Amino acid sequence: QHGHVDVSKIDADYPKLANWVSTQRHGYTNCKAGNKQNIYGMCEERINKLESIGFNWVSEYTSKQHKWDEMFEELKLFKVK
C-alpha cells in the first residue's frame, strides 16, 4: 500500500509504529558506535531483517534537515563572496 518503510516520527496515522521505527534507528546508531550495552536490543540479525525490507537507517525527515543545513551553509558562503 505505501511502497516504502520510512515511517516518520511525526506520522500522525501510525504513532506507535513511528515510535518503534525511531527506536530501531537509535538502536542501530548505538550498535554501530560499538555500544556493547545497547538498551535497544539491536543486533546484526535485526539489522539484516530490517534491511531485507528496504529499511532506511536515516529518516527522510533527517535527510531533508541535513540537506537544508548544507544549503544554509552554502548560502552563508555565497553571502561572503
C-alpha positions in Angstrom: 0.0 0.0 0.0 2.7 2.5 1.0 5.5 1.1 -1.1 8.1 2.1 1.5 9.1 1.5 5.1 10.0 5.1 6.0 7.5 5.8 8.8 8.2 9.4 10.1 8.3 10.1 13.8 5.7 12.8 13.1 3.3 10.4 11.2 0.0 11.0 13.0 -1.6 8.0 11.4 0.8 5.4 12.9 2.3 6.9 16.1 3.2 3.6 17.7 4.9 2.3 14.5 6.6 5.6 14.0 8.0 5.5 17.6 9.1 1.9 17.1 10.9 2.8 13.8 12.6 5.7 15.6 13.8 3.3 18.3 15.2 0.9 15.7 17.2 3.8 14.3 18.6 4.7 17.7 19.5 1.1 18.3 21.3 0.9 15.0 23.3 4.0 15.8 24.3 2.7 19.2 25.2 -0.7 17.7 27.4 0.8 15.0 29.0 3.1 17.6 30.1 -0.1 19.4 27.9 0.4 22.4 28.0 -3.1 24.0 25.2 -2.2 26.4 22.7 -1.5 23.7 19.5 -0.8 25.5 17.5 -1.1 22.3 18.4 -4.8 21.8 19.7 -4.2 18.3 21.8 -6.9 16.8 23.1 -8.0 13.4 20.1 -10.3 12.9 17.6 -7.5 13.5 19.6 -5.2 11.3 19.6 -7.8 8.5 15.9 -8.3 8.8 15.1 -4.6 8.6 17.5 -4.1 5.7 15.9 -7.1 3.9 12.7 -5.0 3.5 14.5 -1.8 2.5 14.7 -0.1 5.9 16.4 3.3 5.8 18.6 4.0 8.8 18.3 7.7 8.2 14.8 9.0 8.1 13.5 11.1 5.2 13.0 13.9 7.7 16.6 13.7 8.9 17.8 13.6 5.3 15.8 16.7 4.4 17.1 18.5 7.5 20.7 17.6 6.6 20.2 18.9 3.1 18.7 22.1 4.5 21.7 22.6 6.7 24.0 22.0 3.8 22.3 24.6 1.7 22.2 27.1 4.5 25.9 26.8 4.9 26.3 27.2 1.2 24.2 30.4 1.4 26.4 31.8 4.1 29.4 31.2 1.9 27.7 32.8 -1.0 27.0 35.9 1.1 30.7 36.5 2.0 31.9 36.1 -1.6 
